[in-house]
Amino acid sequence: MERKNSIDVLRFVSALAIVVIHVVTAPVAHASLPSDAALAQRLETAHTLMRWAVPVFFMITGYCLTLKQECGYRYCFGHVKKYIAVLFTVGLVYALLEEVYHGRGLQRDTLLRALHRVISGDLWDHMWFVYAIIGVYLVMPVLHTVLAGDRKTARILTFLLFFFTILCPFLKPWLTIGVPFPFGGYLFYVCLGGLIARRSLNKKWRWMALVACAGVILFLLLPVGRGEYDSFHPVICLLSVSIFLLFSQSEWGESRFFAEASHCSWGIYLLHPLLIQIALKLLHVDLLSAWPGLRLTLFGLMVAALSFAATWVLRKIPGVRYLF
């Protein structure tokens, strides 16, 4: 599959958006005193505005894999092995750090407890994505057959996933449907990315996506738009799809920086919480007491830059680059 520069840009921008999410949420969770209500609201708004990043990551996965001619179990199992290796290396290190931090120290069973954390999924919050993407790759050969085959069948599957994943939970206060659906979660976004990969949308769609994106952002910035949103809320779904369409249907010139940045986006995702945890738990950096906007901005830029630099270096090391 020929690389698409716009997808490289989107992958990197999505990684930066994930950094923003954790930079604005982690200091509040580790603050010794309750945050000012107005500040907490601004941080929650920033968090909500970046929620599109995770659905977009899954859409990128569906987009790229659908365009691959060969996406059988041999290919997908190769990726599954990589993500399992990530869990038992990077994830294991995080589990060991958590065991030591909570005062248990290095004991005989520390490694066993850390391994139990990895197997049970009891790792730092961002590592859930590793488990989720393993599940996606396990079913991707079946999904690829549908998404790369008859378009009508692909549209029906995507609509069913939308209905049971996005629409039904939203309508639950007014309408409860007792029919269960065997697939759910982020597979909707994977399938939608694959569906978009097989279509070339005209300028009208791009303008519609731009208007929808601007409308959702404006709505979320207004008092009426305040609330709790997850990745499956229709508002976040519309924002995610709009952003994905704007990038995937645009033509970007070839850029060595974004090509390299795209390769480093996975490492940025894996490593940035480590820097945040070091700053908050070990160095006890105070980001909220004075000039929180400026401090958080500078802190976010530092975390993103150091994560990028560390990933770039690690990807130069044979064997280690496989993980990042």
N, C-alpha and C positions, 0 to 999 in steps of 0.2 A: 504494500500500500504506500503510495506517495505521501510524504509528510505534508500536512497542511499548516501553513504558518499561523493562521488565525487560531487553530486549536492549540498550538504551542503557546501563544500569547495567553489564551484563555486558561490553560492549565496553570501557568505561572501566576496569573492574576488571582485565580481561585485559591492557590496556596497562600498568597499574601492575605486574602480575605479570611482564611482560617486562622492565620496569625493574629489578625485584628480581633477575631472572636475571643481567643484565649487571653489576649492582652487586656481586653476590657472586662472580662469576667473573673479571671483568676485573682486580681488584687482585691476585689470585693469579697471573694470567698475566704481569703486569708487575712482580711483586715481585722485588727483587734477590737476596733470600735465600729458601730454601725455607720454606714455611709450616709452622707447628706441625701435627703430624699430627692432633691432636684438633680444632684449628680448621679444618683442611682438610676434615675429615669433616663438621663442622657446616655449613660453607658448601656442600658437595656435597649435603647433605640439604636445605638451603634451596633449592638449585637444582632438585633433583628434585621437591620439593613444588610448584614453580611451573611445571613442564613442561606442565601442562594448558593453559597460555595459548595456545600456538600452534595446537594442534588445535581449540580453541574458536574462535579467529579464523576458521578455515576453516569450522567448523560454522555460525557466524554468517553467513558469506557464502552458504552453501548455503540456510540458513533464509530469509534476506531475498530472495534472488533467486528462489527457488521460489515465494514468495508474490506476486511481480510478475506481472501479467497479460501484459506484453510484455517478453520477454527474448530478443529476436532479435539478429542480428549487428550491426545498426545500434546498438542500445543497448550491447552488450558492447564493440564496437570503440571507442565513446566512452570507456569506462573504460580500455581498452588504451592509447589515446592518452595518457590522463592518466598512467598508470604509466610509459610510455616517456618522457614529459616529466619525470617525477620522476627517472628514471635519468640523463637528460642534463642535469639541473640540479643537484639535490641530490647525486645520485650522482657527478656530474662534480666537484663541489666537494670531496667526500670523497676522490676519486681524486687530485685535485691536491694536497690536503693531505698525503696519504700519500707522494706523489712528493717533495714538498718536505721532509717530515719525515725521510725516509731519506737525506738529505744530497745529493741530486742537484741541489737548487736549481732555479731557474727557468732553463731552457735552451730552445733552439729547439724541441726535440722533446718538451718537457714536456707540452704539451697533447695531442700525438699519443699519448704513452704513457698519459696519463690517459684519453683516449678508448678506447684499447685495453683498459684495465682495465674500463671500463663495458661495452663490447661483449662481452668474454670473461667477465664476471661476477666479476672479481677485485676486489671492493669489500669494505668492512667487512662483518663476518659477518652483521649483521642485514639487510643489503640483499638477501639471498637471497630474502626473502619477496616483494619486488617482482617478481622474475623469476617466482617460483612463481605469484603471483596473476595475472600476465599469461597464463600457461598455463591457469589455471582459467577465465578469461574467454573464452579462445579456444574452449574446448570447452563452455562453459556453455549456449549455445543448444541444443546437442544434449542435454545433461544435463537442461535445463529441460523439454524435450519428454517425457522419461521421467519425471522427478520430479513434474511437474504433470499427468501423464496417468494411465495405469492403475497403480493402487497395487501390484498384484501384481508387475508388471514392475519398478517402482521398488524393491520389497523384494528381488527376486531380484538386481538389479544391486548393491544395497548389500551384500547378503550375500556376493556373489562378491568384491567389493572387500575386505570384511572378511576373507574366507578367505585371499586371496592377499597382502594387505597386512599384516594383523595376525597371523593364525593360523599361516600357513606359515613366516614367519621365526622365530616362537617355537618351532615344532616342529622346526626344521631339525636340531638336534643328534640328534633321535630319528627324524625322518621327513623325507625329501627328496622333493619332488614335482617332477617334471621338466616339467610342463605350464606354460608361461609365460602370463602374463596381460598383455594389451596396455595396460591402464590400471593405474595404481598410485599410490603416493605419497599425497598428502593428499586425493585425490579421494574416498576413503572417507569422510573427515570432512565434506566438502562434501555428499556424497549423504545421509549420515546426518542432517545439519542440515536438508536439504530434506525428508527423510522425516518428521522430527519436526514440521516446520512444518505438515504436513497432518493432524496428529492432535492432539486435545485429550485429554491423559492425565489420569486421575482421581487422587485423593489417594493411592491405593495406590502408584502409580508414583513419586510425589514422595517418599513415605516410604522406598521402596526405594532411590531415588537418594540420599537423605540417609544411610541406613544404609551404603550402598556407599561413599559419599564418606568418611564417618567411618572405616570399616574400612580403606580404602586409606591414609588419612593415618596412622592408628595403625600399620599395617604398615610404612610407610616410615620411621616414627620409631623403630621397634624395630631392634635389631642384625640380626635375621634379614632385614629388608627392605633392608639396605644393598646397594648394587650400582649398576651402570650401566644406566640406562634411557633409551631414546630415545622419541620421540613415538609410535612404532608398537608399543611393548611393551604387552601386554595390561593390565598394571597402570596405566600412564599412560592407556591408552584408556578403562579403566573409570572412572578419576578424571575424565577430561575429559568423558565422556558424563554422568556423575553431576552434575557442576557445571553443565553446560549444561542438563540437565533441571530442576535446582533453580531456575535463573534463568528459563528460557524458559517454564516452566509456572506461574510465580508472577505475582501481580498486584502491580505497583508503582504507587503514586500518581504523578501527573504532577509532574515536578521540572524547573525551569528549569536548575538546576545540572547535573544529570545529562544533560539534553538537550544543553547546551553542551559538557559534558565528553566526551560521546560524539562530537560533531563534532571535538573536539580530539584524540581518541585516536590518529588516524593521524599527526598531527604529533608527538605525544609519542613514538610509535614511531620516527619518522624522526630526531628531533632528540636524543633522550637519549644515544645513544652519543657524539655530538660533545662534550657536556659531560663525559662520563666520560673521553674521550680527552684533553681539555684538562687535566683535573685530574691525570691519571696521567702523561701524556707531557710536558706543558709545565710544569705547576706542581709535578710530582713529589710530589703529596700522598700521605702515608703513612697508610694506613687499617688496617694489620694489626699494627703493632708493639706498640701499647698500647690497651687497651679496644676491641678490634676490633668487638665487637657494637654498642657505642654509636656508634662512628665510622661504621660501615657503615650503621646505621639513619638517623643524621642526614644522611649523604651521600646515601642513597637518597631521603629526603624532599626534600632540596634539589634533586636532579636531577629528580625528578618535578614539583616545583613550578615550577622554572625552565622545564622543557620545556613544561608546560601554559601558563605565562604567555607564552612565546615564540610558541607556536602560536596562542594567542588573539590576539596582536598581528598576526602574519603573516596570519591569516585576515581581518583588517580591511583589508588592502591589496589593491586590485583587481588581478587577474592573478596575484598571488602566492598568493592564497587557493585558487586552482585546484589547486595542488600539495599543499596541506595540508588 
